[in-house]
């Protein structure tokens, strides 16, 4: 057995290969391996499952935890290999943004064109690319082909081992690996061990037919009929695609080969035991008679066993097939429950292009169903398939982590979280917020702080939710000064930016935190005053000030509020106020509500008069103009409806029956029949709640929007009369952050059964 053959047989476990998590992703950009029926990798993000050839576990819950990293010596620059201008340009692009998938594929194509037999250069580009996109199983195959082309069989095995550690649940990568082994080695045991190792992970995959077919094909070549029969029996236990075909093929095999060839050694021994039992069962007299008859015939004691072993008796055959048919029927029953979900999965592999909404919802529904079914191994495997296709969507990773946590599988939860935060959605703040929360829950305060610092410095600097959550944690730990320092540091950074969209929200949140948590009213007022010194009055900032005054003890500074509100409501050319009319009216209505609760009649009436002057008149004028235009068009259409002979149109029925709606050629019936024109229906007001923190009207306080982007499209303006006494509902747009253009993928830990606790796949994250 050669070195490379031994590597396959034993499961190559060389130096750890970093954050490689290749998992069944079809490489659509190459035009290869994208056929919808090719069961593109189904599972997961490479769980760095053991590369050792271990005995299959139920549902593939086996974990040989081996980290996967590219050889360090091949990741550096090769001084002896000059880059072409195009290579250099593309390298600069991917170094600036490692998620530029199209630039990576172009770089690979250019490198392959230029390098030809320079395997060191090819290794460098593939190692770098697969570190970012380990789910692209097609590129693992191309990498292995390059190594095979230059005759480095041990390197081919090394690439495939890295691939199956990264794309452990990919049917396709295991199929490529097994095909390579069949074409390369002659030892059946080595090849069988590789097949069995693959089936541990993907044998129950709905789209695993190609791998099972290859295994059957190989055993047909070996003419090992008992192994073929056993493979069919194992297939029939699982609700996979083409189950009917497999059952038909099995019955055909059973009808064409004697049972003695199909039975395993265990089955043959059991059949022989049955014969022995039947022979010892007759009565004493009957036994003597049989014995005498047997002696008279000259037959031996062993002949009944031998005849039974090679028997093709219809009853025995029926019993043999019937056992498998019962297994097949049970699998078909479960298949009927999941076939709708499976057929709705149009892209079971990874790609940087987004999935459509229907497919994303189907994954959630499928997960819901499998979770209710209660089979933990099926749950793990479906999640692993899901986070391949949905690798770019943090909500699926979050759901996976939380489900494992709820089921007590903390190792699997930690593994999934590590993959998500380090590779697949490492630029998405949601997953890091979850990581920080879980670390705090587990008592790892230093780790939680490290996560928040990473978010503040790299992942999403200035993200309001991250700042708030960090401050809240420090509050829970009794470190109020640290929480205050955090707000002040972030505010200082944002003040250095031109037109920071979140600075008003930061000031508002800091003031609110200072009063509600520390009870320092004067500090809260100072914070808002400082904000107004540095910023133009804005809706979130003034809302914060109004609300602060509403919850502080008297006296309330209405005289201080009035000019600030008026400056915002009546902007001039010098104020640079870009607030929309809707925002300005909403703030004024909030102020009117505040005055109604705490102010005297004079300032309250003044604010109401201002609202009527600025907004009611504008709305009325706008509606009058629209009414006039509609009347004109209606009148014109009525004239055109007259016949050419001058006969006026038929008298509308509505004259006789004013309450009925009639069709009128001029469209007049569609016009409003009341005057003055009815006002737009008022928006549902938000009831004011002194609790403040629970008011949905203040996005900066309750939902902590991540930033203040362009205002939403104006909505119908509420009537002034309906708005008094209630805050109008309002929302702030979520703070935007630049999501990664493409997914990043890391090694995956093999989901383990509850009994086997997998080792930590990644090094300490933070």
Number of C-alpha atoms within 10 A of each C-alpha: 11 9 10 20 21 14 20 25 21 16 20 23 20 16 14 15 24 22 28 37 40 41 44 38 34 28 20 15 13 13 9 11 18 18 12 13 12 17 26 32 34 33 35 38 41 34 35 35 30 23 26 21 20 17 12 17 16 12 22 24 21 24 24 21 22 30 30 32 21 22 16 12 10 16 16 10 12 13 7 7 11 12 16 13 9 13 18 12 13 21 18 13 16 18 10 10 13 22 20 19 20 14 18 23 19 16 23 20 14 15 21 17 10 15 17 11 14 13 15 15 23 20 19 21 21 22 24 19 23 27 26 25 32 34 40 30 33 26 24 27 18 13 24 24 17 20 21 16 13 13 11 15 19 18 17 23 24 21 23 24 29 32 35 32 32 43 38 37 36 35 31 29 31 28 20 18 24 23 17 18 23 19 9 13 15 12 13 14 10 20 25 19 21 24 23 18 24 26 23 20 28 28 25 21 25 19 25 25 22 16 24 22 14 16 24 20 13 18 18 13 10 12 11 14 23 19 19 20 22 16 17 22 20 15 22 24 19 21 24 22 17 12 22 14 9 20 20 11 14 21 18 11 17 20 15 9 13 17 24 20 17 20 20 16 12 9 14 18 13 13 17 17 13 13 16 13 11 10 13 10 10 12 9 10 9 11 14 12 12 14 14 12 12 13 12 9 9 9 12 9 11 8 10 14 17 13 11 18 19 13 14 18 11 10 9 13 16 14 11 16 17 13 11 18 19 13 16 22 17 14 18 19 11 13 18 10 12 15 15 12 16 17 9 16 18 14 21 27 31 35 25 21 10 13 16 10 8 11 18 18 12 17 23 16 13 20 22 12 15 18 16 10 11 10 10 17 18 19 22 25 23 21 28 30 28 27 28 34 32 28 29 29 20 22 15 20 26 19 15 24 26 20 19 20 16 11 12 12 21 18 22 30 23 21 22 30 25 26 27 33 25 19 25 32 26 23 26 21 22 16 22 26 19 18 23 24 19 19 17 16 11 11 10 14 18 12 19 25 18 15 24 25 17 15 21 18 10 11 20 20 19 25 22 26 19 24 23 20 17 25 24 17 19 19 18 10 11 11 13 19 12 15 23 17 12 18 21 15 12 18 21 12 13 19 16 9 10 7 10 16 18 23 26 28 25 27 24 25 25 23 27 27 24 21 18 16 12 15 13 15 19 12 16 25 19 12 20 22 15 12 21 18 10 11 15 17 23 23 21 25 23 22 21 24 22 21 19 22 20 18 15 17 9 9 8 16 12 17 9 9 15 13 11 16 21 15 15 22 25 12 15 10 6 6 12 10 16 14 17 15 13 19 20 23 21 22 23 23 23 24 25 26 21 22 23 17 12 16 16 11 11 9 16 19 15 12 21 19 13 16 19 15 11 16 19 19 12 12 16 15 12 11 16 14 12 12 15 11 12 17 15 12 14 19 15 12 15 17 12 13 16 15 10 8 6 7 9 12 15 10 9 15 13 14 9 9 10 10 8 10 12 15 12 17 16 18 15 18 16 13 11 13 10 7 6 9 12 11 14 12 11 15 15 13 17 16 15 19 13 11 9 19 17 14 19 19 24 23 22 30 21 14 18 22 22 24 25 20 14 12 14 12 8 10 8 13 20 22 16 16 9 14 22 19 19 19 26 25 17 15 15 20 15 16 17 14 16 9 15 18 15 22 29 30 33 39 41 38 37 34 31 22 20 16 8 13 15 22 15 16 27 22 9 8 10 12
